[in-house]
Amino acid sequence: MEKGDLKWAAQEVLKAALTERSHKDVEFLTTDEASEMAKVSRWTIYRWRMLKDADGGYLIRWSKLGSGKNSPVRIDKASFMAFLESKVQYANKEGGESK
């Protein structure tokens, strides 16, 4: 599977998941929770939040709670988990990547 195909598949899974649930079912993570979950730094989470797909939409859905520069940010857990799943690489017997 090509890298672009994997991103497209992750986006389609995310779209399907978001259309099936109501706003009450949405779970959010803080930046610290997301960085702890992914075992990366807060700055990596910030960089990941800024990644966009081919259509210009963010790969990870997030919301800023205020208009100020230092306002807290909440990350949609489902989109974050889909993004992490798209980062997983599976090795095959020949040494290449496959899924």
MOBEL-V170820 format. One record per backbone hydrogen bond with DSSP energy under -0.5 kcal/mol. NH is the residue of the N-H (numbers start at 1). CO is the residue of the C=O. E is the energy in kcal/mol with one decimal. If there is no record, write none. Layout:
# MOBEL-V170820
NH_CO_E + NH_CO_E
This chain:
# MOBEL-V170820
6_2_-1.8 + 7_3_-1.8 + 8_4_-2.3 + 9_5_-2.6 + 10_6_-2.3 + 11_7_-2.3 + 12_8_-2.3 + 13_9_-2.3 + 14_10_-2.2 + 15_11_-2.6 + 16_12_-2.3 + 17_13_-2.3 + 18_14_-2.5 + 19_15_-1.8 + 20_16_-1.1 + 21_17_-0.7 + 25_22_-1.0 + 26_23_-0.8 + 29_75_-2.6 + 34_30_-2.4 + 35_31_-2.5 + 36_32_-2.2 + 37_33_-2.3 + 38_34_-2.2 + 39_35_-1.0 + 40_35_-1.9 + 45_41_-1.7 + 46_42_-2.2 + 47_43_-2.3 + 48_44_-2.8 + 49_45_-2.4 + 50_46_-1.1 + 50_47_-0.6 + 51_48_-1.3 + 53_57_-3.0 + 56_53_-1.6 + 59_51_-2.2 + 63_74_-2.9 + 65_72_-2.9 + 71_68_-1.3 + 74_63_-3.0 + 75_29_-3.0 + 76_61_-2.7 + 77_27_-2.8 + 80_76_-2.0 + 81_77_-2.6 + 82_78_-2.1 + 83_79_-2.1 + 84_80_-2.5 + 85_81_-2.3 + 86_82_-1.7 + 87_83_-0.9 + 87_84_-0.8 + 88_84_-0.7 + 88_85_-0.8 + 90_98_-0.5 + 92_96_-2.5 + 95_92_-1.5 + 98_90_-2.7
